[in-house]
């Protein structure tokens, strides 16, 4: 099933993962609204798509405000006459450990990722419902939102919040035939390029070579293009029955993340007072406590980065 006749907005699509998503949607036939905060970046991305035979137009806007969301939806309608697909990819990082993170660091990341997803989805869904469009909402999450990561209080909060919103929207939008899902990409980005653990994979990609199997298969770590196929699938009519899911993708791997479920349930007559918890918590619950953060397997020796001199 192609996306011919469909119109998509991809926020934060001037470069990186967002541009790969937009290019794949265009390859599958969709007309795409490119969004970034920089005019030159938007124009370059639009040209890359149109010169390859696709259809694209640009909207320069800083995602977060209701005004930006309205401008994006209006841009889709003015340029292509309708809207069918929204991919909320725009984001920004301000990584710092808790005591070093300022109010401004926290607010900026929450505004772009979390509030920006909220305002854009609200505007798109309003259009879908008013015009009886069985639209597609595809929000972008992160392993950090699922597991946590050192130095990313703001980013973890935003990405976890996005998953919570999408589960709620899947319930609210179902009757209108609109689906809402989260994609959790694991791919080479400007951020992962700075992590020594991924250096062998990043260097191979920059040389135009396939990443080693250890990364693609065991870690599920790949290129932006490895993620783009899932974006296009979820945007299509073929995914009409996929709703409210958090789907991880990277390299050769795809995963369905579970919704949070209780891993152990215990009862105590009269309730759980302080004394009972003090004496029984470890024996009843200790083995069920959950780990936090990502734990990577040991790098094979031939893929380890050279020690810094």
N, C-alpha and C positions, 0 to 999 in steps of 0.2 A: 504494500500500500504506500503510494507516494504522498508527499505533502503538497502536491500541486494545488494551487488555489488557496492554500492556507497562508496566514500572515502571522509572523512571530515577532515579539519583542525579546531581546536578550540584553539585560542590563549589564553594564561593565564589560562590554564586548569589543572594545577597541583593540585589545591585545590578549595574549595568554589563553587561558582556558575558555574565557567567554568568546573570544574570536573563533576558536575551534568549534564551539557549539554553533555559532552563527553560520559558519562556513558549511558545516554538515547539514544544518536545516536548509540552507540554500541549495546544496547539492541534491537534496531530496525533493526540491521543488518549491519550498516555501519562500515567500518574500519576507525580508528580515529588516527590522529596525535595529541599527547599531547604536549603542549608547556608550558615552564616555564623557569625562569632564573636559577633555581637550579637543578642540575642533580639528586640529591637524591629525590627531590619532583617529578620530571618527572618519574623516575623509579618506585616510589611507585604508582603513578597514573596508569601507564601502567600495572603494576602487578595487580592492583585492577580490571582492565577491563579484562585482559587475564585470570585471575583466575576465573572470572565469565563466561567464555566462549566467550568473545568478542575478537576483533582484534584491537590491538593498537601498536603504536610505538612512540618514543619520539624525539623531536627536542629541544635542549636547545638553547635559543636565547632571547635576550632582544628586544622586539618588538619596532619598531620605524623606524629603518633604512631600506633602500632598500635591503641591504645585508641580513638582518634578514628575510625579506619577501621572497627573493629568496631561502633562506635555507629552509623555511617552505614548499614552493611549491615543491622544489626538494626533500624534505623528503617524501612527499606524493607519488611522482612518483617513487622514488627509493624503497620505502617499499611496495607500493600497486599498482603501475602501472598507476595511474591516479589521478584526483582530480575532485570532483563534488560539494563540499560544503565548504564554508568558514564561520566560526563564529568568529567575531573579538571581543573578550571578554577581552583581556589583559588591565589592568589598574593599576593606582597607585593614591594615594591621598596625597595631601600636603595642608590641610585645614588651612587657616589663613584669618583674615579679611584684607581688601584691603591694609591698611597702613603697615601691618606687613608682607605681602606677598612679597617675594624676586623675582628677575628675575629668579633665579634658581628654585624656587617653581613653578612659572608659566610655564617656559619652559619644565620642566620635565613632568608635567601632560599633556600639549599640545602635547609633542613629543610622549608619549606612547599611549594616547587615540586617538587623532585626526590624527597626522601624521602616527601613527602605523596602524590605520584603512585605511588611504589613501594608504600607501605603500603596505599593504597586499592585499587590494582589487585590486589595479592596477595590481599586479603580478598575482593574481588568474584569473582576467578577461582576461588578456593577454593569459593565458593558455586556458581558456574556449573558447575564440574566435578562437584561432589558431586551436584548436582540435574539434571545433563544438560541445561543451558540453553545454547543457542547464543547466548551473550551478545555484547555490543558494548562494547569499550573505546575511548573517544575521549579522547585526551590533547591538551592545548593547548600548542602550541609558540610560537615567535616568530621573526620575521626576525633578531632579535639572536642567537638560537641557531644560525642558519644562516650568518650573515655577520659577526657581531661588532658591537659598538657601543661607542663611547667611554664610559667611566664605568660599565660594566655587567659587570664581571668575574664577579660572583656570578650575575647573571641569565643571562648568556650560557652559563656553565657548566651551570646548571640546565636551561635549555631545550635545549641541545645533548645533555645527558645523557638527557633525556626521549625525544628522537628515537632515540638508541641503544638505550634500553630497549624502546621500542615495536617496533623491528625485531627484537629478540630475542624478545619476546613473540609476535609474529606467527608465528615459527617454532614456539615452544613450545605455543601454544594452537590451532594449526591443526587438529590431530587431534580436538580437542574441539568443533570447529565455532565457536569464538570468534574474532572478529576484533579486531585492535588497529591503530588508525591515529592519526596526529597531524594536527590542524588548526592552521594557521599564520595567524591572523587579522591583517588590516591594517585597523583601524577607529578611529573617534573614541572615545577613552577619556579618563579623567582625565589620563593621562600625555600623550597627543598634544595635548590642549587647551592645554598649556603651550608647545608648539613653534610659533613664529611661522610657519614654513613652511606649516602646516596651518590657519592662522587663518581664511582665507576659507571653507574647507570646514566647519570647526567652527561658524563664525558662521551659515552658511546652514542647517546642521542645527538649530541652536538656534532659528532663526526658523521652523522647520517647512518649509523650502524644500529642493529637491533640491540636492545638492552640484554644483558646476560639473563639466562633463565632463572637464576636465583631471585632476581628482582621481579621479573614478570610473573613467575609462577608461585614461588613461596611467599613473597611479600605482597603480590598483587599490585605492584608499582609499575607504572608505564608512562605513556605520553598523553598529552592532551587529546589527541585523536582517539585514543583508546576509550575515553570517556564519552566522546561526542556521539557515538552510535547509540548509546543508551538514551541520551537526550532526545535524539530524533525519534527513537522508538516510542518513548513515553509521550511524545507530541502527536503521535499518529493515531488513526482509528483502530489500529491493531491492539493498542493498549487501553481500550475503553474499559476493560474490567480490572485494570491495575489502579488502585486507589488507596491513599493513606499509607503508602509504603515508604520505608527508608532503605534505599538500595545503594550498596557500596559497589564501586567499580574501579578497576585499575589493572593495567597489564592484561594478563590472560584470565583474570579472576572477576567474578561478580558475586555479590552476597546480598541476601535479604537480612537486614538487621531486625532483631526481635523488638517488640514493644516491651517496656519494663514489666517484668512479672516477678512475683514473690518467689524466692528460691527456697524458703523454708517457712513453715507456719507452725507455731506452738501456742497452746492455750494453758492458762493457769487459773484455777478457781479463785475468784475474788479479785482477779486482775494482777497486773505486774507492778508491784510496789518496789521501792528502792532496795529493800533488803532482799527481795526475791531476785531481782535483776543482778544484784551484786554477787549472789551465791550461785546463780544458775545461767547467767548469760553466756559465759565462755563454753560451758559444756553443751548448751542447747543450740547456740548460734555461731560459735567460734569458727567452725569449719566452713560455714556458709558465707563468711564475709567476702565481699567482692574486691578484686584488684582494681587499681586505677592507673591511668596512663597506658601508653602503648609499650609493649615489650617485644623488641625485635629479636629474631634468632641471630646467632653469631655469624658474622660475615665470613664466608670462605676466605682462606688466606690470600688467594689470588685476586680478590676483589677489595681487599683492605686498602684504604688510602695510605700513601706514604707519610711517615711521621713528619711533623713540621720541624724544619731545621732551625 
